[in-house]
Amino acid sequence: MDIKAYTKVGCKFCGNLIALFERAGVEYTKIVVGDGENQCPTELFKKEYPEVIGFPFVVIDGEKIGGLVETAKLFLEKKLVSVPKK
């Protein structure tokens, strides 16, 4: 799987997404969107993904998945993670 995770600095949901990837044991590329050094310029991101209104945003194998919730649902369906038993 080629996973790209577009994130923002200081985003709580972005941190939760990274924790999900680590829990699933998958490799991913984290791309920080912003206008700072070593970041994907905001305007470039908006040009490529104009429909995105929030972060994180995940693309897997070229398919736009969505945010944290959509990615977690997909990982559950693919049995990459499971719901912890109580």
N, C-alpha and C positions, 0 to 999 in steps of 0.2 A: 504494500500500500504506500502510495506517495501522499503523505498528509502535510498540508500547509495550514498553520494556525496563525491567523492575523490577529495581533493583540495590541493593546494600548498600555502604556506605562501606568502603573497604579490601579489597574482594573482588577477588582476582586474576582469577577467571573472568569477572567483570563487565567488567573492563578488556579482556580478550580478546574478549568479545562486542562491545564498542564498536569495537574494532579491526576485527572482521569486518564490521560495518556500514559503516565507513569504506572498507574494501577493496572492498566491494560497491557503494559509492556510493549507498546508500539513505538516505533521510531517516527519522529515528526520534525518538521522544520518550523521554527518559531520566527515569525516576521513581525517586528514591532513597527506599527504605523505611527508616523509623527513627522515632525520636521527637524528633529535633532540629528546628531551625528550617528551614522550606522543605522538609520531607520529608513523604512520605505516612505517616501514622501506622500503626505496626505492626498495631494492632488492626483498623483499617479494612481493611488489606491482607488480613489473615487471615480477615476476615469475607467478603470478596469472593472470595478464592482459598484456601479451607481446605485443599485438597489439596497445596499447594506446601510442600515441605520444605527447599528450598534456593534459592540465587540464583546467577546471574541467572534471571529468568523472563520469557518473551517471549509477547506476544499480538499476532497479526497479523490485521488486519481482524476483530477480535472472536473469533478462534479461538485457543485456548490451544495454543501450540507446545511449550513446555518450556524447557529450559536451553540452554546454549552448544552442546552436541553436537547436539541436535535441530534447532536453528536452523541450524547449519553444514550438516547433511545436507540440510535443505530448500533452502538457498541453492545447494548443489551441484546438486540435482535441477532447480532452476529456472534453472541456469546463470548465477546472479548472481555466483558466484566459481568459480574452478577450482583444482585441485590444482597447485601449482608443479611444473614439470618439473625433474628433477635433471640 
